[in-house]
């Protein structure tokens, strides 16, 4: 069978044609990159965006790591190259906190008192981590100025100066972050940073608040009418595997896949793959596709092979 691709005739089999017609392919998912650009670049080598394949990023691109702005730029350029149908970029709670801080201080005449503890706490934490996020959004000269005034000025003053610098340097990317959706509803899955209101059932799209999309805690388990793929909660935390050494995909055996591998804490950046043709999930590691099983099955497998 002949089709036209990139203005050229291409011969494909009937099976390949039916897959293309039915829009079947692979869906990749990645979450909680947290400024780790080297890990992102390495993991993206395993992603194939040809044909009907696509990738969904689940948020939390910034904070903790030393390349927050670079991670955003990487994903922004990737989406511009392939389009927002093949590269879906969702918002995480860290992007939301960053935007709220910007909104609170973008007016240079603001007194900065509204929600003081919430927004200033974000800036204070960033400085405690060595200003790893802000420093990637400003020039070296601008960062030196902020460090200089931090010795004598309040957090409000530093925030006002930093926000004006960031808006001047990155106006379009900031607008892009503001417009990021909070979920992606696929045929078989809901991709989201943290979770949805599962008590609402099929009305989750209308009943779930932004706070829950971005910050739901604790992580849900059990049966839901669609599969939920989320990040936000580290897979090795008490809420999931309860094993600090566990940094692989967590599947509850029912309807939930969690893919935050705590990369910035020495864990790993997880890449989940879903093959729409066979309905199977895989964890991708160094060109290996590892079938994802229920977490307890991993534990049983490990014991059986030690």
C-alpha positions in Angstrom: 0.0 0.0 0.0 1.3 3.5 -0.9 1.0 6.6 1.2 2.3 10.1 0.9 4.7 11.1 3.7 6.8 14.3 3.6 5.7 14.8 -0.1 7.1 11.4 -1.0 5.5 8.0 -1.8 6.1 5.4 0.8 5.2 1.7 0.8 3.7 0.3 4.0 1.9 -2.9 4.9 -1.8 -3.2 5.5 -1.2 -3.7 9.3 0.9 -0.5 9.4 -1.8 1.4 7.6 -4.5 0.2 10.0 -2.4 1.2 13.0 -1.8 4.7 11.5 -5.5 5.0 10.6 -6.5 4.1 14.2 -3.9 6.5 15.5 -2.1 3.7 17.5 1.4 4.1 18.6 3.4 4.5 21.8 2.8 6.9 24.6 5.8 7.9 26.7 5.5 9.6 30.1 8.0 11.4 32.3 7.6 13.4 35.5 9.5 15.4 38.2 12.6 16.2 36.2 13.4 19.0 38.8 16.2 20.8 36.9 18.2 17.6 36.0 19.0 18.4 32.4 21.7 15.7 31.9 19.3 13.0 33.0 16.6 14.4 30.8 18.9 14.5 27.8 20.0 10.9 28.4 16.5 9.5 28.9 15.2 11.2 25.8 17.6 9.1 23.7 15.2 6.2 24.4 12.1 8.1 23.1 10.9 7.6 19.5 8.6 10.3 18.3 8.1 8.9 14.8 4.7 7.9 13.5 1.9 8.2 16.0 4.1 8.1 19.0 3.9 10.9 21.6 5.2 11.9 25.0 3.5 13.4 28.0 5.5 15.4 30.5 3.7 15.5 33.9 5.2 18.6 35.5 7.8 19.7 38.0 10.5 20.7 35.6 12.1 23.2 38.0 13.6 23.5 41.5 16.3 21.5 43.4 18.4 20.6 40.4 20.9 23.0 38.8 19.4 23.5 35.3 15.7 24.4 35.8 15.6 27.0 33.0 17.5 24.7 30.6 15.0 21.8 31.3 12.1 24.2 30.4 13.9 25.4 27.3 14.6 21.8 26.2 10.9 20.8 26.5 9.6 24.0 25.1 11.8 23.6 22.0 10.8 19.9 21.7 7.1 20.9 21.7 7.7 23.6 19.1 9.5 21.1 16.9 6.8 18.3 17.1 3.7 20.2 18.1 1.5 20.0 21.2 -0.3 16.8 20.0 2.9 14.8 20.0 4.6 16.6 22.9 2.1 17.2 25.7 3.5 19.4 28.6 1.5 19.5 31.8 1.9 21.8 34.7 3.2 20.7 38.1 2.9 22.2 41.5 6.4 23.7 41.4 5.6 25.6 38.2 2.4 26.8 39.8 4.3 28.1 42.9 6.9 29.8 40.6 4.1 31.5 38.7 2.3 32.6 41.9 5.5 34.1 43.2 6.0 36.0 39.9 2.4 37.2 39.9 2.7 38.4 43.4 5.8 40.5 42.7 5.5 41.4 39.0 4.1 44.8 40.0 7.1 46.8 41.2 4.8 48.9 43.5 3.3 45.9 45.2 3.9 45.7 49.0 4.3 41.9 48.7 2.2 41.3 51.9 -0.5 39.2 50.3 0.1 35.5 51.0 3.5 36.5 52.3 4.5 33.2 53.8 3.5 31.1 50.8 5.4 33.0 48.1 8.4 34.2 50.2 8.8 30.6 51.4 9.4 29.5 47.8 12.1 32.1 47.4 13.7 31.4 50.8 13.9 27.6 50.0 15.5 28.4 46.6 18.1 30.4 48.3 18.7 27.6 50.8 19.4 25.3 47.8 21.9 27.8 46.5 19.5 29.8 44.4 19.6 27.0 41.9 16.4 27.9 40.2 16.6 31.7 40.0 20.2 31.6 38.9 19.3 29.7 35.8 16.8 32.4 34.8 19.1 35.4 35.2 22.5 36.3 33.9 25.7 36.0 36.0 25.8 39.8 36.4 22.1 39.9 37.5 22.7 37.0 40.0 25.7 38.8 41.5 23.4 41.9 42.0 20.8 39.7 43.8 23.4 38.1 46.0 24.7 41.6 46.9 21.4 43.1 47.9 20.4 39.9 49.8 22.9 40.9 52.5 20.9 44.0 53.4 17.5 43.8 51.7 14.3 42.0 52.5 12.9 39.0 50.6 10.3 41.4 49.2 12.9 43.6 47.6 14.9 40.7 46.3 11.7 39.2 44.9 10.7 42.3 43.1 14.1 42.7 41.5 14.3 39.0 40.5 10.8 38.9 39.0 11.6 41.9 36.8 14.8 40.2 35.6 13.0 36.9 34.8 10.1 38.6 33.0 12.6 40.7 30.9 14.7 37.6 30.1 12.0 35.0 29.5 8.7 36.7 28.6 7.6 34.0 26.1 8.6 30.9 28.2 6.7 32.3 31.2 3.6 32.8 29.1 4.0 29.2 27.9 4.3 27.9 31.5 1.1 29.9 32.4 -0.8 28.1 29.6 0.3 24.6 30.5 -2.8 22.3 31.0 -3.2 20.4 34.3 -4.1 17.1 32.8 -4.2 15.1 29.5 -7.2 12.8 28.9 -6.1 10.0 26.5 -8.3 7.1 25.4 -7.2 4.7 28.2 -5.4 6.9 30.6 -5.5 10.2 32.5 -2.1 11.8 32.7 -1.7 14.3 35.6 0.9 15.6 37.9 -0.6 14.5 41.2 -4.1 13.0 40.8 -7.8 13.6 40.3 -10.9 13.5 42.4 -11.7 9.8 42.0 -14.8 10.1 44.1 -16.3 12.1 41.3 -16.0 9.1 38.9 -16.5 10.0 35.3 -17.1 13.7 36.4 -13.5 14.0 37.6 -12.7 16.5 34.9 -15.2 19.0 36.3 -15.0 18.1 40.0 -11.2 18.1 40.4 -9.7 21.4 41.6 -6.4 22.7 40.4 -5.0 22.1 43.8 -5.8 18.4 43.5 -4.5 18.1 39.9 -1.2 19.6 41.0 -0.8 18.6 44.7 -3.1 15.7 45.6 -1.8 13.8 48.6 -1.7 11.1 49.7 -1.5 9.1 46.5 -4.5 7.1 45.5 -4.6 3.4 45.0 -7.2 0.9 43.9 -9.7 0.6 41.0 -10.7 3.6 38.8 -12.5 3.4 35.5 -9.5 4.8 33.7 -5.8 4.3 34.3 -4.1 7.2 36.1 -0.4 8.0 35.4 1.0 10.5 37.8 4.1 11.8 39.4 4.4 14.2 42.4 4.9 11.4 45.1 8.3 9.6 45.0 7.8 5.9 44.3 10.0 4.9 47.2 8.2 7.1 49.8 6.1 5.8 52.7 2.9 6.5 50.7 3.9 4.0 48.0 6.7 1.4 48.2 7.8 2.5 51.6 11.4 1.7 50.6 13.9 4.6 50.2 16.0 2.5 47.9 13.1 1.9 45.4 13.2 4.3 42.5 11.3 2.4 39.8 7.8 2.7 38.5 5.2 1.9 41.1 2.0 0.1 39.9 -0.7 -0.7 42.4 -2.0 -3.6 40.4 -5.2 -1.8 39.7 -5.4 1.6 38.0 -2.4 3.7 39.2 1.1 4.1 37.8 3.4 6.5 39.7 6.6 7.6 38.0 8.5 10.1 40.2 11.8 8.4 40.8 13.2 11.2 43.0 16.0 11.9 40.5 17.2 15.0 42.3 17.7 13.0 45.5 20.0 10.5 43.9 17.2 8.3 42.5 16.5 8.1 38.8 14.5 9.8 36.1 11.8 7.4 35.1 10.4 6.9 31.6 7.2 5.0 31.2 6.1 3.6 27.9 2.7 2.4 26.9 2.2 0.4 23.7 -1.3 1.1 22.4 -1.1 -1.8 20.0 -0.8 -4.4 22.8 -2.0 -2.5 25.8 1.2 -3.0 27.8 3.2 -0.7 30.1 7.0 -0.7 30.2 9.8 1.0 32.1 12.5 2.0 29.7 16.1 1.7 30.8 19.2 1.8 28.5 17.4 0.4 25.5 15.6 -2.2 27.6 11.8 -2.5 27.9 11.0 -3.8 31.4 7.4 -4.9 31.7 5.7 -3.1 34.7 4.2 -5.4 37.2 2.4 -4.8 40.5 4.9 -3.6 43.1 4.5 -6.7 45.4 5.5 -8.8 42.4 8.8 -6.9 42.1 9.5 -7.7 45.7 8.7 -11.3 45.2 10.8 -11.5 42.1 13.8 -9.8 43.9 13.6 -12.3 46.8 13.4 -15.2 44.4 16.5 -14.2 42.7 18.8 -13.3 45.6 
